[in-house]
Amino acid sequence: MTPSRAAKRLTIVIPALNEQDKIADTIDGVLPLARELLDDFEIFLIDDGSTDATGAIMDEFAASDRRIIVHHNAERRGVGAGFEYALSRAKFDSITLIPGDHAFQNEGIERMFKAVGAANMVITHRDNQSDRSVNRSIQSHSLRFILNCLFGFWLSDYHSMIVYPVRWLRQIAVKADGYGYQICALISLLQLGLTYVQVPVSLNAELKGSSRALRLRTYFELGGTIFSLLRRVPIRDVDLSQIPVEAGRTSAR
């Protein structure tokens, strides 16, 4: 008798700030894949204080599917704040964040959804970063090298899409917002010793000059995040005896 597999249930967070030209493409890519590959799901659309039609487009999608929830921020609060909002309300065991600027090709999102449940975490890595601007490519590779040297996990990527375990993520203190939130959360969970698989994803073509990812303020934010992680392991009162016996690293897929 073949043992039954665990149900694939996922909370999906899609934040966006002034992405009226891309948010519909993002949702149109994610929604059919979620319906096809997941047993159940919910999608939190976070309008992070947009001044264009982003929020209205989100509301249109929510009207067509009860599993879509829209949250409008009156002003910009950052990616981390939107993710925390969804995390506090997530009803499934796993949660992921997909950028609302249609950054990732649908094939990669499909691979990530298929890997849900294969380990405690699914960590995707961008396999075509060299196709982006030279500056963006150098910045991404440099950040990965620094984090690998400092923390010793030797991941292929620290800032791509990640499927987190809700139970454990709610128990760690993430002292970061915006760009640093995901790095802080990921390293904190890795320090707990949870299992993970890595899957490749590809970026969509980036319009020249469109990236807002790394500005001077972001560098200061990342520096503060890394410094806080080096000073302490940001874990609250986590019962380490509950960590699975087989916890550890899982080879890349």
N, C-alpha and C positions, 0 to 999 in steps of 0.2 A: 504494500500500500504506500503510495507516494505521500510524504508529509505535506500538509498545506503550508503555503508560504504566508509570511506576515503581510497584512494588508498595507498597501502603499497609500498613506494619507499625508497630505502636505499642506502647510500654510505657506502661501506665496505672497511676498511683499513687493510691490512695484511702486517705488517713489519717483516723483517727477517734479521738476521746477521749470516752468515755461517750455514745455516740450510738445506744444500743440501739433507740430509737424511730424512727430515721431511716436507719440504715446499710443495712437491707434494701431500702428504697425507692431508695436511691442505687444500689446494685448492680443491682437489678432494672431500673433505667433504663439503666445503662451497658452491661450484658452483651448484651442483644439488639441494640443498636446496633453494638457492636463486632463481633458475629457477622455482621451484615448488611453493614456498610460497610467493614470492614477485611479485608485479605487474611490477616493474621495478627496476633496480639496476645498480650500477657500482662498480667495484672493483679496488682499488689502491694497487698494489703490490710494497712495498717499499724495495728495496735492499739497506740495510744500510751499504754500504762499504764492502760487502762480498768479501773474497778472494778465495772462493771455487766456486762451480757450481750453487749456489743459484740464481744468476742473470740470468744465461742462462736458467735455468728451468722456471723462471718467464716469460722470453721472449717467450718461447714455448707456454705457456698457453695464453699469450696475442695474439699470432698469430692465435689462434683458436677461439677467441671470442672478438668482437669489444668492448664489455663492460669492458674489462680488460685493465687497464693502468699500465705500469711499470715505476717506477722512480728509477734510479740508483744514489746513493750517491757515490762520489769518495772516501770518507772516512766516518768513523762512525760519525753520528751526534746525535743518540739517538732516542728513540721511540717518544718523544714529537715533535721533529722536523719533523719526517715523517708524524705524524698525522696532524700537522699544515699545511704541504704542501697539503695534501689531503683536509683538511677543507677549505682552501682558494679556492679550485677548485671544491668543491662538488656541484653538480647540483640538489640534492634532499634535502628534508626537514630534514632528519634524517641521522645520521652518527654513525658508530660503529667501534671499533678496535678489531680484532681477531688475537691473536699472531700466528706467522708463525711457531712455534715449535710444532704444533699439540697438544697443551696442553689440549684442551677441547673436550669432546666426542660430536659426531654429534647430539645426542638426545637433548643436552642442547642448541646447536646452533639452532636447529629446534624450541624449545620452545621460544627462544628469537625472532626469526623471526616472529613467530605467534603472539607475543605480540606487535609487532611494531604498533603504532597508538593507543594503549589502554590508553596511558597517554603521557605527555610530554617527559618522560624518561622511559626506561626499564632498571632496575638495576638487574643484575643477581648476584646470590650468590653461591659460590662453596659449595656443600653439602657433599663432601668426602675428605676434606682437611686432615682428620686424617689418610688417607691412604698414605700420603706422609711422608717424613722423620719427625722425632720428632722435629728437629730444625725448619724446615719450618712451621710445624703446630703451634708451639709455637709462632714463629715470626708473622704469619698471625693473630692469635687470639689476640695477644698482641696489634698489630697495630689497629685492629678493636676496641678493648676495649678503647684504648687511644683516638681514634678519636671520638667514641661515647660519652665518658665522656667530651671531650673538646668542641664538637660542638652540642651535644644533638639530633642528628637525629636518632640514634639507628637503623642503618642499619645492615643487616646480613653480608654485605661484602662491602668493599670500593675499592677493586682492582681486580674485576672480569670483565667480558665483560659488557659494558654499551652502550645503544642506546641513543645518545644525540640529542637535537634539534639544528639544524645547526644555525638557526636564533639567538638563545640566546647565543650559544657558541661563535659565532663570536663577540659578544658584550662585553665579559668579558676579562680581562687582566690576562692571566695565566702566572705567573712568575715562571715557573718551566719547567724542561725538564726531559727526561728519566722517571724513575720510579715515580717521584713526579707529573708528568703532569696530570695524570688521577685523582689523589686525589684532586689536586688543582681545576681542572675543575669541578669535581663532587660537591665538597663542595660549590664552587661559585654558581653553578646553584641551589643547594638546598637552599642556602641563598636567592635566588630570590623568592623562594616559589613555584617552578614549581611542577606539579603533577608527580607521578611516581608509577610504579608497580615493584614488585620484583619477579623474577622467579628463580627456582633452576637450576643449571647446574652441571655437574660432570667433574672432571679432568681425563685425561688419565693417565695410570700408568707412573710414572716418573722413568727414568733410574737412578740408584744410582750414586750420585755424578755429575749428569748432570746439575743441576740447577745453574744459574748464577745470580739469582734474587737479593739476599741481600748480598752485600759486604760492607766493611767499608765505602767506598765512598757513597754507597746508603744510609746508615744511616745518614750521614751528610746532604745529599740532602733532605731526608725526614724531618729531623729536621728543615732545613731552610724553607722548604715548609710550614710546620705546623706553624712555628713562624710567617711567613709572613701572613698567614691566620688569626692568632690570633690578629695581629696588625691592620689589616684592612680587610674589605670586598672587594676583588679585582674586583670591578665592575666599568666599565667606565661610560659613559653617557647613562645608560639604562633608557628608559621611563617606569617606574614601572606601569603607568596607563594602559599599554598594557598587563600586566600579566593577564591571564584568571581569572575571578571572582572565579571559583571553584578551583583555585590553592591551593595546600596543599598536604598532604600525602595521598596516596592511599594504602589500605591494601594489604599485600603480597599475591601473587598468588601462 
